[in-house]
Amino acid sequence: MNASDINPQHFEWSANHKIATVTLNRPDRKNPLTFDSYAELRDTFRQLVHVSDVKAVIFTGKGDNFCSGGDVHDIIGPLIKLDMKGLLSFTRMTGDLVKAMRECPQPIIAAIDGICAGAGACIAMASDIRYGTARSKVAFLFNRVGLAGCDMGACAVLPRIIGQGRAAELLYTGRALGGDEAESWGFYNRIFEPKDLLDAAKNTAERLANGPTFANGVTKMMLNKEWNMGMNEFIEAEAQAQAICMQTQDFKRAYNAFISKEKPVFEGN
């Protein structure tokens, strides 16, 4: 399967030089999600497991905002009318998006400007690397609409990024986290000027896409799997994973390049 086989209708998709870009494209509404865009995003990241010509993914929003969360009119309003079965179907679908993002082998870089709220904050959280701007605002605002902070895995994932106490504060209050604070707390890897944000994400994506991509996929898999392991289990799992990587041609290429005092050219096998 190739990147050209993916043709979503509810967000922009492009793929060039081993890098795919997902762009939420409703800038007039600060790029909110709908039932359809949720489902297409989930399906797209599930398909990426089988896409051979994409080695890194950039997730961003069009205009000056990342994502304002679920659309008030297209999602929040209809949810009020659903029964428990319908509500659980929806919340499981949103969680499936996070699972699909974590389970695809390609590293995901979120380029975040402006508003990053609710489900948008969870999408950023589920990404592997987060770049932001000083003017951006990250808010897990479920509490502010009468909901629990345990949405789309936030109670499990967010504390692993910023720590239990800080995660608790955000999830209990729903307050917005400014860009500088988000960087100091470790939610953002780095912050950039808005005009430089997407280029920074592309530069990192290029570096990852041209690196040992098989090994990167193993790293992402182990970052996920080791959450539920004890020390003996994760040490053994890493030993097995690294032994597999040592059988790749990329490992041999790196050795030969070192001997020849050259930069290795990785091919992902």
ZAVEX-897303 format. One record per residue: residue number from 1; residue in three letters; chain; x, y, z of N, C-alpha, C in turn. Coordinates in steps of 0.001 Angstrom, whole numbers, plus 500000, padded with zeros to 6 digits. Atoms other than C-alpha are relative to their C-alpha. Layout:
N
[NUM, "ALA", "A", [X, Y, Z], [X, Y, Z], [X, Y, Z]]
...
END
This chain:
269
[1, "MET", "A", [500849, 498805, 500000], [500000, 500000, 500000], [500882, 501241, 500000]]
[2, "ASN", "A", [499238, 498764, 500103], [501260, 503485, 499119], [499193, 501185, 500538]]
[3, "ALA", "A", [500659, 498803, 499481], [500489, 506972, 500421], [498912, 500496, 499056]]
[4, "SER", "A", [500988, 499540, 500987], [498605, 507726, 497199], [498674, 499253, 500102]]
[5, "ASP", "A", [501238, 500763, 499818], [496038, 505081, 498179], [499109, 500597, 501083]]
[6, "ILE", "A", [500768, 499350, 498938], [494905, 507262, 501085], [499416, 501299, 499458]]
[7, "ASN", "A", [500676, 498818, 500566], [492322, 509842, 500002], [498896, 500485, 500934]]
[8, "PRO", "A", [501022, 499540, 499062], [490547, 511394, 502994], [499186, 501163, 499441]]
[9, "GLN", "A", [500896, 498946, 500457], [487621, 513725, 502463], [499844, 501131, 501021]]
[10, "HIS", "A", [500318, 499057, 498929], [487586, 515575, 505791], [501226, 500670, 500612]]
[11, "PHE", "A", [498795, 499255, 499646], [491170, 516829, 506158], [500958, 499895, 498824]]
[12, "GLU", "A", [499033, 500028, 501094], [494114, 517529, 503874], [501073, 498949, 500261]]
[13, "TRP", "A", [498983, 501053, 499929], [496619, 514770, 503136], [500976, 500196, 498853]]
[14, "SER", "A", [498982, 499931, 501046], [499888, 515079, 501260], [501171, 499124, 500423]]
[15, "ALA", "A", [498845, 500846, 499715], [502940, 512861, 500988], [501069, 500250, 498949]]
[16, "ASN", "A", [498874, 499737, 500890], [506314, 513765, 499514], [501298, 499605, 500696]]
[17, "HIS", "A", [498661, 500329, 499497], [509814, 512380, 499962], [499940, 499288, 501352]]
[18, "LYS", "A", [500117, 500875, 498827], [508740, 509812, 502596], [499336, 500651, 501200]]
[19, "ILE", "A", [500649, 499285, 498899], [506929, 512421, 504725], [498542, 500287, 499638]]
[20, "ALA", "A", [501420, 499690, 500184], [503127, 512602, 505034], [499620, 501142, 500929]]
[21, "THR", "A", [500496, 498886, 499179], [501348, 515709, 506315], [498485, 499926, 500091]]
[22, "VAL", "A", [501432, 499946, 499712], [497911, 515650, 507923], [499690, 501425, 500451]]
[23, "THR", "A", [500336, 498616, 499671], [496346, 519125, 507997], [498496, 500126, 500213]]
[24, "LEU", "A", [501408, 499701, 499744], [493032, 519874, 509673], [499686, 501327, 499317]]
[25, "ASN", "A", [500184, 498874, 500926], [491456, 522336, 507286], [498646, 500687, 500114]]
[26, "ARG", "A", [501180, 499155, 499789], [488571, 524240, 508830], [500439, 501236, 500797]]
[27, "PRO", "A", [499396, 498899, 499243], [490488, 527400, 509793], [498997, 501033, 500492]]
[28, "ASP", "A", [501006, 499034, 499580], [487351, 529541, 510016], [499384, 499649, 501343]]
[29, "ARG", "A", [500539, 500469, 498710], [486291, 527431, 513037], [501110, 499514, 500926]]
[30, "LYS", "A", [498832, 500439, 499231], [489807, 526857, 514423], [500187, 498481, 499930]]
[31, "ASN", "A", [499732, 501406, 500327], [489929, 523373, 512854], [499380, 498996, 500972]]
[32, "PRO", "A", [500633, 500979, 499118], [487366, 521481, 514944], [499836, 498646, 499305]]
[33, "LEU", "A", [500231, 501340, 500513], [486757, 517754, 514548], [498511, 499718, 499905]]
[34, "THR", "A", [501370, 500477, 500139], [483536, 516131, 513374], [500009, 498484, 500150]]
[35, "PHE", "A", [500075, 501459, 499965], [482297, 512543, 513589], [500773, 499406, 498822]]
[36, "ASP", "A", [499357, 500528, 501201], [483543, 512024, 510035], [501513, 500164, 500035]]
[37, "SER", "A", [498551, 499811, 499984], [486987, 513545, 510541], [500659, 499123, 501058]]
[38, "TYR", "A", [499506, 500948, 499008], [487498, 511531, 513731], [500213, 498624, 499362]]
[39, "ALA", "A", [499951, 501345, 500573], [486714, 508320, 511848], [501057, 499901, 498902]]
[40, "GLU", "A", [498998, 500035, 501064], [488873, 509220, 508849], [501420, 500073, 500549]]
[41, "LEU", "A", [498679, 499946, 499383], [491819, 510128, 511054], [500369, 498636, 500579]]
[42, "ARG", "A", [499759, 501345, 499462], [491502, 506817, 512892], [500363, 499023, 498893]]
[43, "ASP", "A", [499758, 500945, 501097], [491330, 504898, 509623], [501320, 500279, 499297]]
[44, "THR", "A", [498746, 499639, 500671], [494252, 506808, 508113], [501208, 499487, 500778]]
[45, "PHE", "A", [498855, 500461, 499209], [496605, 506051, 510993], [500041, 498476, 500082]]
[46, "ARG", "A", [499997, 501461, 500090], [495500, 502421, 510920], [500623, 499543, 498683]]
[47, "GLN", "A", [499448, 500364, 501307], [496358, 502301, 507206], [501505, 500211, 499934]]
[48, "LEU", "A", [498575, 499694, 500066], [499804, 503789, 507833], [500875, 498830, 500428]]
[49, "VAL", "A", [499261, 501224, 499661], [500864, 500453, 509333], [500441, 499290, 498729]]
[50, "HIS", "A", [499753, 500743, 501244], [500763, 499137, 505766], [500560, 500863, 498878]]
[51, "VAL", "A", [499518, 499089, 501038], [502048, 502201, 503871], [501522, 499974, 499985]]
[52, "SER", "A", [498552, 500224, 500064], [505585, 501536, 502677], [500803, 501247, 499664]]
[53, "ASP", "A", [499230, 498836, 500456], [506524, 504954, 501279], [499860, 501223, 500911]]
[54, "VAL", "A", [500051, 498938, 499004], [505811, 507056, 504396], [500807, 499563, 501211]]
[55, "LYS", "A", [499112, 500343, 498890], [508483, 507097, 507100], [499862, 500952, 501188]]
[56, "ALA", "A", [500262, 499061, 498909], [507381, 510106, 509198], [498745, 500792, 499652]]
[57, "VAL", "A", [501269, 499294, 500196], [504158, 512079, 509686], [500035, 501324, 500758]]
[58, "ILE", "A", [500208, 498705, 499352], [503503, 515754, 510443], [498499, 500207, 500159]]
[59, "PHE", "A", [501415, 499727, 499728], [500162, 516625, 512065], [499891, 501472, 500353]]
[60, "THR", "A", [500109, 498568, 499749], [499133, 520281, 511929], [498601, 500494, 499662]]
[61, "GLY", "A", [501275, 499386, 500327], [496240, 522684, 511457], [500201, 501171, 499063]]
[62, "LYS", "A", [499913, 498908, 500961], [495531, 525215, 508740], [499728, 501339, 500701]]
[63, "GLY", "A", [500187, 498679, 499412], [495749, 528908, 509547], [500826, 500164, 501257]]
[64, "ASP", "A", [499253, 499654, 498787], [496768, 530125, 512986], [499649, 499122, 501192]]
[65, "ASN", "A", [500393, 500870, 498898], [495339, 527260, 515061], [500238, 498532, 499650]]
[66, "PHE", "A", [499806, 501444, 500177], [495962, 523553, 515576], [498646, 499300, 499928]]
[67, "CYS", "A", [501311, 500660, 499981], [492580, 522155, 516635], [499253, 500431, 501252]]
[68, "SER", "A", [500808, 499529, 498871], [489770, 523464, 518844], [499199, 498891, 500656]]
[69, "GLY", "A", [500709, 501125, 499397], [488490, 519961, 519694], [498761, 499625, 499215]]
[70, "GLY", "A", [501232, 500414, 500665], [485091, 518510, 518911], [499128, 501192, 499653]]
[71, "ASP", "A", [500849, 498911, 500462], [482830, 520788, 516906], [498745, 500110, 500868]]
[72, "VAL", "A", [501124, 499796, 499085], [480195, 522286, 519212], [498678, 499617, 499347]]
[73, "HIS", "A", [501273, 500250, 500676], [477429, 522037, 516616], [499924, 498601, 499411]]
[74, "ASP", "A", [500021, 501285, 500689], [478441, 518851, 514778], [500224, 498811, 500924]]
[75, "ILE", "A", [499747, 501109, 499077], [479490, 516777, 517823], [499319, 500219, 501343]]
[76, "ILE", "A", [500491, 499804, 498630], [478617, 518304, 521194], [498477, 499988, 500046]]
[77, "GLY", "A", [501467, 499972, 500038], [475002, 519063, 520291], [499384, 498619, 499821]]
[78, "PRO", "A", [500555, 501343, 500194], [474230, 515588, 518883], [500267, 499042, 501157]]
[79, "LEU", "A", [499694, 500914, 498896], [475938, 513870, 521843], [498962, 500100, 501113]]
[80, "ILE", "A", [501005, 499806, 498956], [473335, 515360, 524204], [498799, 499075, 499777]]
[81, "LYS", "A", [501206, 500759, 500346], [470683, 513317, 522375], [500231, 498486, 499947]]
[82, "LEU", "A", [499702, 501427, 500137], [472480, 509924, 522319], [499743, 499245, 501295]]
[83, "ASP", "A", [500110, 500856, 498824], [471761, 507015, 524651], [501383, 499461, 500369]]
[84, "MET", "A", [498715, 500476, 499504], [474502, 505215, 526582], [500747, 499181, 498947]]
[85, "LYS", "A", [499361, 500810, 501036], [475187, 502780, 523742], [500651, 500887, 498945]]
[86, "GLY", "A", [499460, 499090, 501000], [475649, 505615, 521266], [501168, 500811, 500523]]
[87, "LEU", "A", [498907, 499234, 499402], [477821, 507610, 523638], [501264, 499161, 500121]]
[88, "LEU", "A", [498838, 500872, 499849], [480089, 504648, 524330], [500623, 499688, 498651]]
[89, "SER", "A", [499471, 500208, 501348], [480421, 504000, 520611], [500865, 501181, 499575]]
[90, "PHE", "A", [499227, 498805, 500353], [481606, 507587, 520165], [501299, 500075, 500790]]
[91, "THR", "A", [498782, 499867, 499196], [484065, 507621, 523072], [501012, 498913, 499662]]
[92, "ARG", "A", [499068, 501046, 500431], [485538, 504318, 521930], [500653, 500366, 498669]]
[93, "MET", "A", [499429, 499588, 501280], [486007, 505727, 518432], [501092, 501045, 500207]]
[94, "THR", "A", [498983, 498980, 499772], [487877, 508763, 519751], [501249, 499389, 500627]]
[95, "GLY", "A", [498860, 500696, 499423], [490083, 506509, 521854], [500746, 499178, 498972]]
[96, "ASP", "A", [499366, 500787, 501061], [490723, 504350, 518807], [500937, 500856, 499150]]
[97, "LEU", "A", [499086, 499114, 500727], [492281, 507391, 517114], [501352, 500056, 500706]]
[98, "VAL", "A", [498741, 499977, 499248], [494879, 507624, 519889], [500735, 498675, 499850]]
[99, "LYS", "A", [499355, 501310, 500151], [495534, 503879, 519686], [500619, 499857, 498619]]
[100, "ALA", "A", [499484, 500102, 501367], [495961, 504101, 515916], [501255, 500852, 499828]]
[101, "MET", "A", [498816, 499143, 500085], [498424, 506994, 516270], [501191, 499360, 500691]]
[102, "ARG", "A", [498904, 500624, 499268], [500480, 505110, 518843], [500467, 498702, 499331]]
[103, "GLU", "A", [499654, 501295, 500580], [500399, 501837, 516901], [500575, 500083, 498599]]
[104, "CYS", "A", [499359, 499885, 501309], [501477, 503165, 513511], [501508, 500140, 500219]]
[105, "PRO", "A", [498556, 500019, 499744], [505256, 502678, 513148], [500706, 501318, 499727]]
[106, "GLN", "A", [499353, 498736, 500357], [505983, 506149, 511763], [499964, 500986, 501177]]
[107, "PRO", "A", [500043, 498930, 499005], [507013, 508872, 514244], [499076, 501125, 499527]]
[108, "ILE", "A", [500942, 498927, 500311], [504388, 511636, 514393], [500475, 501275, 500686]]
[109, "ILE", "A", [499583, 498707, 499477], [505415, 515268, 514832], [498815, 500952, 499918]]
[110, "ALA", "A", [501094, 499034, 499974], [502688, 517692, 515910], [500578, 501408, 499956]]
[111, "ALA", "A", [499595, 498594, 500124], [503215, 521305, 514779], [498824, 500849, 500462]]
[112, "ILE", "A", [501139, 499438, 499282], [501024, 523341, 517124], [500119, 501513, 500126]]
[113, "ASP", "A", [500101, 498552, 499834], [500082, 526998, 516829], [498589, 500317, 500466]]
[114, "GLY", "A", [501336, 499559, 499616], [497176, 528883, 518349], [499317, 499045, 500963]]
[115, "ILE", "A", [500816, 500805, 499102], [494385, 526877, 519954], [500265, 498510, 499783]]
[116, "CYS", "A", [499818, 501457, 500000], [495069, 523231, 520841], [499216, 499497, 501204]]
[117, "ALA", "A", [500901, 500208, 498868], [492104, 522210, 522968], [499221, 498701, 499881]]
[118, "GLY", "A", [500840, 501178, 499974], [490098, 519187, 524017], [500617, 498844, 499237]]
[119, "ALA", "A", [499485, 501100, 500810], [490491, 516423, 521482], [501259, 500398, 499246]]
[120, "GLY", "A", [498777, 499536, 500650], [493103, 518578, 519739], [501201, 499831, 500910]]
[121, "ALA", "A", [498915, 500201, 499042], [495216, 518491, 522908], [500334, 498522, 500124]]
[122, "CYS", "A", [499753, 501447, 499916], [494785, 514707, 523023], [500735, 499495, 498764]]
[123, "ILE", "A", [499261, 500366, 501211], [495956, 514402, 519417], [501455, 500418, 500134]]
[124, "ALA", "A", [498628, 499559, 499768], [499015, 516466, 520290], [500695, 499066, 500990]]
[125, "MET", "A", [499474, 500898, 498977], [499538, 514287, 523377], [500393, 498649, 499421]]
[126, "ALA", "A", [499760, 501319, 500585], [499372, 511113, 521269], [501141, 500004, 498984]]
[127, "SER", "A", [498890, 499908, 500948], [502056, 512387, 518890], [501312, 499677, 500714]]
[128, "ASP", "A", [498705, 500361, 499416], [505688, 511408, 519395], [500818, 501221, 500390]]
[129, "ILE", "A", [499242, 498774, 499780], [507171, 514904, 519209], [499043, 501165, 499810]]
[130, "ARG", "A", [500892, 498844, 500076], [505423, 518228, 519810], [500819, 501279, 499909]]
[131, "TYR", "A", [499405, 498681, 500152], [506623, 521581, 518504], [498879, 501031, 500098]]
[132, "GLY", "A", [501034, 498990, 499826], [504717, 524708, 519503], [500509, 501404, 499778]]
[133, "THR", "A", [499646, 498583, 500061], [504739, 528497, 519532], [499691, 500637, 501347]]
[134, "ALA", "A", [500229, 499313, 498730], [504831, 530959, 522417], [498545, 500443, 500141]]
[135, "ARG", "A", [501370, 499488, 499928], [501352, 532218, 521514], [498949, 498886, 500064]]
[136, "SER", "A", [500959, 501104, 500005], [499756, 528757, 521456], [499400, 499786, 501389]]
[137, "LYS", "A", [500702, 500307, 498754], [497287, 527602, 524121], [499542, 498544, 499963]]
[138, "VAL", "A", [500381, 501408, 499900], [496949, 523944, 525133], [499059, 499843, 501182]]
[139, "ALA", "A", [500976, 500148, 498918], [493873, 523046, 527172], [499285, 498663, 499890]]
[140, "PHE", "A", [500802, 501220, 499883], [492452, 519699, 528232], [498721, 500425, 500726]]
[141, "LEU", "A", [501089, 499224, 499399], [489155, 521461, 528792], [498740, 499198, 500303]]
[142, "PHE", "A", [501181, 500830, 499772], [486820, 518513, 529413], [499286, 500392, 501291]]
[143, "ASN", "A", [500577, 499590, 498718], [486304, 519625, 533029], [499119, 501234, 499852]]
[144, "ARG", "A", [500736, 498749, 500155], [485040, 522985, 531816], [498641, 499809, 499338]]
[145, "VAL", "A", [501320, 500289, 500575], [482139, 521333, 530003], [499314, 498877, 500776]]
[146, "GLY", "A", [500668, 500959, 499138], [481223, 519039, 532896], [500403, 498566, 499796]]
[147, "LEU", "A", [499547, 501368, 500260], [483222, 515999, 531766], [501272, 499701, 500779]]
[148, "ALA", "A", [498776, 500427, 499321], [486017, 513989, 533360], [501208, 500240, 499099]]
[149, "GLY", "A", [498758, 499833, 500763], [489619, 514530, 532325], [500472, 498727, 499342]]
[150, "CYS", "A", [499559, 501289, 500553], [489917, 510836, 531457], [499391, 499803, 498610]]
[151, "ASP", "A", [500528, 500048, 501358], [489329, 511273, 527732], [501129, 499675, 499033]]
[152, "MET", "A", [499028, 500369, 501036], [491216, 509606, 524868], [501366, 499640, 500594]]
[153, "GLY", "A", [498760, 500454, 499387], [493803, 508221, 527288], [500758, 501052, 500773]]
[154, "ALA", "A", [499258, 498898, 499388], [494722, 511550, 528897], [500499, 499677, 501401]]
[155, "CYS", "A", [499577, 500295, 498634], [494866, 510179, 532454], [501189, 499041, 500038]]
[156, "ALA", "A", [498850, 500907, 500064], [497443, 507593, 531347], [501193, 500652, 499316]]
[157, "VAL", "A", [498900, 499505, 500824], [499480, 509407, 528718], [500562, 501324, 500512]]
[158, "LEU", "A", [499530, 498668, 499620], [499634, 513009, 529944], [500956, 499981, 501205]]
[159, "PRO", "A", [499041, 500034, 498889], [501269, 512174, 533332], [501373, 499478, 499597]]
[160, "ARG", "A", [498708, 500521, 500450], [503990, 510293, 531464], [500807, 501053, 499243]]
[161, "ILE", "A", [499321, 498927, 500730], [504782, 513443, 529508], [500426, 501124, 500943]]
[162, "ILE", "A", [499721, 498809, 499182], [504570, 516182, 532152], [500019, 499722, 501496]]
[163, "GLY", "A", [500023, 500322, 498579], [504273, 514353, 535483], [498590, 499980, 500560]]
[164, "GLN", "A", [501329, 500228, 499425], [501351, 513329, 537686], [499368, 501277, 500532]]
[165, "GLY", "A", [500577, 498806, 499395], [500882, 516587, 539590], [499583, 501035, 498975]]
[166, "ARG", "A", [500333, 499020, 501028], [500987, 518834, 536557], [498821, 499532, 499155]]
[167, "ALA", "A", [501123, 500540, 500762], [498671, 516527, 534617], [498703, 500143, 500793]]
[168, "ALA", "A", [501194, 499884, 499166], [496241, 516505, 537549], [499463, 501425, 499988]]
[169, "GLU", "A", [500445, 498601, 500016], [496157, 520303, 537614], [499262, 500329, 498707]]
[170, "LEU", "A", [500631, 499686, 501286], [495350, 520554, 533905], [498672, 499275, 499836]]
[171, "LEU", "A", [501210, 500796, 500214], [492760, 517763, 533951], [498894, 500384, 500981]]
[172, "TYR", "A", [501012, 499565, 499035], [490993, 519031, 537109], [499462, 501391, 499704]]
[173, "THR", "A", [500421, 498594, 500178], [490861, 522686, 536073], [499645, 500358, 498565]]
[174, "GLY", "A", [500226, 499660, 501397], [490868, 522687, 532271], [500675, 501277, 499561]]
[175, "ARG", "A", [499369, 498722, 500344], [493095, 525760, 532312], [500929, 499839, 498805]]
[176, "ALA", "A", [499153, 500010, 501184], [495119, 526689, 529248], [501470, 500099, 500396]]
[177, "LEU", "A", [498555, 500011, 499798], [498852, 526075, 529122], [500627, 500809, 498874]]
[178, "GLY", "A", [499343, 499189, 501013], [500764, 528830, 527323], [501228, 499315, 499429]]
[179, "GLY", "A", [498907, 500658, 500700], [503573, 527992, 524939], [501275, 499879, 500805]]
[180, "ASP", "A", [498770, 500050, 499208], [506490, 528901, 527204], [499871, 499007, 501144]]
[181, "GLU", "A", [500225, 500934, 498899], [504977, 526983, 530104], [499936, 498565, 499483]]
[182, "ALA", "A", [500084, 501337, 500584], [504198, 524016, 527856], [501387, 499447, 499697]]
[183, "GLU", "A", [498630, 500454, 500254], [507858, 523877, 526857], [500724, 499693, 501313]]
[184, "SER", "A", [499293, 500217, 498734], [509135, 524219, 530430], [499474, 498762, 500725]]
[185, "TRP", "A", [500578, 501196, 499391], [506769, 521450, 531554], [500329, 498722, 499229]]
[186, "GLY", "A", [499650, 501170, 500787], [507981, 519143, 528795], [498914, 499534, 499045]]
[187, "PHE", "A", [501024, 500389, 500982], [504753, 519022, 526788], [500505, 500277, 498599]]
[188, "TYR", "A", [499351, 499695, 501271], [506512, 520771, 523917], [501473, 499599, 500077]]
[189, "ASN", "A", [498559, 500240, 500097], [509920, 519551, 522830], [500742, 501319, 499824]]
[190, "ARG", "A", [499418, 498681, 500237], [510665, 523070, 521580], [498898, 500931, 499532]]
[191, "ILE", "A", [500920, 499032, 500591], [508882, 526277, 520657], [500748, 500821, 498957]]
[192, "PHE", "A", [499446, 499262, 501122], [509425, 528309, 517484], [499120, 501203, 499710]]
[193, "GLU", "A", [500833, 498930, 500538], [508233, 531505, 515889], [498969, 499370, 499058]]
[194, "PRO", "A", [501022, 500590, 500857], [504958, 530821, 514048], [500441, 499779, 498556]]
[195, "LYS", "A", [499571, 500123, 501389], [506590, 531438, 510661], [501009, 498870, 499798]]
[196, "ASP", "A", [498974, 501037, 500103], [509271, 528830, 511439], [499504, 498628, 500434]]
[197, "LEU", "A", [500490, 501226, 499363], [507068, 526168, 513039], [499957, 498807, 499041]]
[198, "LEU", "A", [500164, 501125, 500918], [506196, 524030, 510027], [501333, 499567, 499400]]
[199, "ASP", "A", [498674, 500357, 500518], [509729, 524194, 508632], [500786, 499182, 501026]]
[200, "ALA", "A", [499314, 500759, 498954], [511063, 522978, 511978], [499484, 498561, 500050]]
[201, "ALA", "A", [500582, 501343, 500006], [508636, 520052, 511909], [500472, 499216, 498779]]
[202, "LYS", "A", [499550, 500674, 501218], [509626, 519255, 508327], [501466, 499587, 500102]]
[203, "ASN", "A", [498588, 500346, 499851], [513325, 519349, 509171], [500178, 498755, 500864]]
[204, "THR", "A", [499916, 501180, 499140], [512835, 516861, 511981], [499437, 498779, 499294]]
[205, "ALA", "A", [500585, 501119, 500735], [510572, 514701, 509817], [500973, 499462, 498960]]
[206, "GLU", "A", [499019, 500434, 500996], [513237, 514624, 507096], [501132, 499208, 500649]]
[207, "ARG", "A", [498931, 500710, 499300], [515871, 513604, 509593], [499551, 498593, 500391]]
[208, "LEU", "A", [500514, 501309, 499599], [513691, 510777, 510901], [499741, 499103, 498792]]
[209, "ALA", "A", [500330, 500777, 501191], [512541, 509692, 507439], [501239, 499477, 499294]]
[210, "ASN", "A", [498749, 500427, 500625], [516141, 509435, 506264], [500910, 499248, 500970]]
[211, "GLY", "A", [499244, 500749, 499008], [517297, 507648, 509411], [499705, 498510, 499895]]
[212, "PRO", "A", [500261, 501446, 499996], [517124, 503944, 510330], [498537, 499730, 500346]]
[213, "THR", "A", [501439, 499974, 499744], [513349, 503770, 509938], [499471, 498692, 500581]]
[214, "PHE", "A", [500417, 501265, 499368], [513014, 500078, 510782], [500258, 500079, 501499]]
[215, "ALA", "A", [499650, 499877, 498583], [514805, 500749, 514063], [499111, 501019, 500707]]
[216, "ASN", "A", [500901, 499014, 499395], [512678, 503863, 514697], [498638, 499392, 500300]]
[217, "GLY", "A", [501274, 500672, 499781], [509552, 501747, 514303], [500057, 499072, 501204]]
[218, "VAL", "A", [499819, 500866, 498831], [510920, 499267, 516844], [500026, 500839, 501276]]
[219, "THR", "A", [499957, 499118, 498833], [511674, 502126, 519250], [498591, 500430, 500400]]
[220, "LYS", "A", [501357, 499568, 499689], [508091, 503395, 518980], [499186, 498842, 500579]]
[221, "MET", "A", [500718, 501171, 499493], [506715, 499889, 519486], [500366, 499725, 501452]]
[222, "MET", "A", [499569, 500300, 498636], [508808, 499410, 522625], [499595, 501097, 500981]]
[223, "LEU", "A", [500496, 498925, 499137], [507891, 502836, 524022], [498561, 499726, 500437]]
[224, "ASN", "A", [501380, 500346, 499664], [504286, 501623, 523894], [499921, 498762, 500886]]
[225, "LYS", "A", [500131, 501295, 499319], [504758, 498035, 525056], [500553, 500019, 501422]]
[226, "GLU", "A", [499329, 500079, 498711], [507018, 498751, 528013], [499239, 500686, 501126]]
[227, "TRP", "A", [500834, 499417, 498951], [504328, 500712, 529880], [499515, 498933, 500973]]
[228, "ASN", "A", [500650, 501040, 499195], [502895, 497425, 531130], [500960, 498896, 500416]]
[229, "MET", "A", [499006, 501025, 499675], [506142, 495555, 531854], [500743, 500341, 501280]]
[230, "GLY", "A", [499063, 499837, 498906], [508225, 495012, 534943], [501414, 500054, 499464]]
[231, "MET", "A", [498633, 499802, 500453], [511992, 495523, 534842], [500552, 498791, 499270]]
[232, "ASN", "A", [499465, 501190, 500657], [512898, 491931, 533993], [499402, 499829, 498611]]
[233, "GLU", "A", [500675, 500138, 501289], [510335, 491904, 531190], [500520, 501021, 498996]]
[234, "PHE", "A", [499606, 499008, 500999], [511366, 495192, 529591], [501472, 499906, 499636]]
[235, "ILE", "A", [498602, 500202, 500368], [515086, 494449, 529778], [500122, 498876, 498980]]
[236, "GLU", "A", [499962, 501115, 500959], [514516, 491116, 528018], [499372, 500404, 498666]]
[237, "ALA", "A", [500654, 499574, 501239], [512114, 492684, 525496], [500922, 500895, 499179]]
[238, "GLU", "A", [499081, 499118, 500720], [514675, 495354, 524623], [501190, 499210, 499445]]
[239, "ALA", "A", [498904, 500826, 500508], [517405, 492722, 524298], [499593, 499316, 498693]]
[240, "GLN", "A", [500480, 500665, 501211], [515306, 490838, 521761], [499806, 500993, 498864]]
[241, "ALA", "A", [500241, 498992, 501033], [514291, 494007, 519901], [501312, 500493, 499400]]
[242, "GLN", "A", [498727, 499495, 500502], [517872, 495237, 519646], [500735, 498936, 499185]]
[243, "ALA", "A", [499378, 501079, 500771], [519112, 491835, 518470], [499411, 499915, 498603]]
[244, "ILE", "A", [500643, 499979, 501328], [516567, 492017, 515647], [500565, 501139, 499171]]
[245, "CYS", "A", [499460, 498852, 500732], [517808, 495490, 514676], [501442, 499764, 499563]]
[246, "MET", "A", [498608, 500294, 500349], [521376, 494181, 514659], [500131, 499111, 498773]]
[247, "GLN", "A", [500000, 500819, 501213], [520389, 491889, 511789], [499690, 500814, 498748]]
[248, "THR", "A", [500401, 499204, 501157], [519365, 494780, 509532], [501203, 500459, 499190]]
[249, "GLN", "A", [498961, 499440, 500867], [521333, 496092, 506594], [500380, 501409, 500441]]
[250, "ASP", "A", [499687, 498656, 499515], [521088, 499590, 508118], [501101, 499969, 501059]]
[251, "PHE", "A", [498956, 500138, 498980], [523202, 498413, 511056], [501363, 499788, 499340]]
[252, "LYS", "A", [498745, 500245, 500728], [525829, 497124, 508632], [500442, 501256, 499247]]
[253, "ARG", "A", [499667, 498766, 500712], [525643, 500327, 506602], [500639, 501016, 500946]]
[254, "ALA", "A", [499453, 499052, 499033], [526283, 502400, 509713], [501435, 499629, 500379]]
[255, "TYR", "A", [498641, 500450, 499657], [529336, 500294, 510610], [500969, 500287, 498860]]
[256, "ASN", "A", [499119, 499782, 501154], [530778, 500432, 507102], [500265, 501486, 499773]]
[257, "ALA", "A", [499824, 498554, 500161], [530208, 504192, 506946], [500971, 500538, 501050]]
[258, "PHE", "A", [499093, 499557, 498940], [531973, 504661, 510278], [501450, 499653, 499653]]
[259, "ILE", "A", [498655, 500442, 500373], [534962, 502646, 509066], [500564, 500867, 498875]]
[260, "SER", "A", [499576, 499202, 501154], [535050, 504689, 505855], [499972, 501504, 500296]]
[261, "LYS", "A", [500107, 498590, 499598], [534565, 507963, 507787], [499032, 500761, 499103]]
[262, "GLU", "A", [501053, 499408, 500806], [531402, 508672, 505816], [498694, 500044, 500802]]
[263, "LYS", "A", [501299, 499948, 499374], [527828, 509541, 506765], [499155, 498826, 499492]]
[264, "PRO", "A", [500794, 501147, 500476], [525594, 506440, 506668], [498760, 500432, 499239]]
[265, "VAL", "A", [501233, 499792, 500760], [522756, 506322, 504136], [499087, 498828, 500333]]
[266, "PHE", "A", [500893, 501060, 499553], [519914, 504354, 505705], [498895, 499759, 498976]]
[267, "GLU", "A", [501040, 500367, 500967], [517318, 502491, 503627], [498809, 499316, 500664]]
[268, "GLY", "A", [501159, 500540, 499311], [515004, 501136, 506303], [499849, 498502, 499939]]
[269, "ASN", "A", [500079, 501474, 500006], [515894, 497461, 505971], [501213, 499386, 500681]]
END
